[in-house]
């Protein structure tokens, strides 16, 4: 047995007219012009707002994916460059250390 979720209209009717009241005085959903599970349609403003929100989310998601792909590519290029620099530094001959020079003496007058 499946249990359906009660409708908001039916909840209001049940609250206003308890089960013990006469069925003759208790209105039904069908009498109000609504069917069980009825969902009101969106106004044109709500529909337009929802469409705009959906489009903005799509554009934002697409920009995020592009940014993440670019970040991955740049990270790979940086790591490749760093490894090449390390290899070049290891292959280069070691330089002699430079001796510190003594400061020249300046004649005093």
Secondary structure, 3 states (H helix, E strand, C coil): CCCCCCCHHHHHHHHHCCCCCCCCCCCCCHHHCCCCCCCCCCCHHHHHHHHHHHHHHHHHHHHHHHHHHHHHHHHHHHHHHHHHHHHHHHHCCCCCCCCCCCCCCCCCC
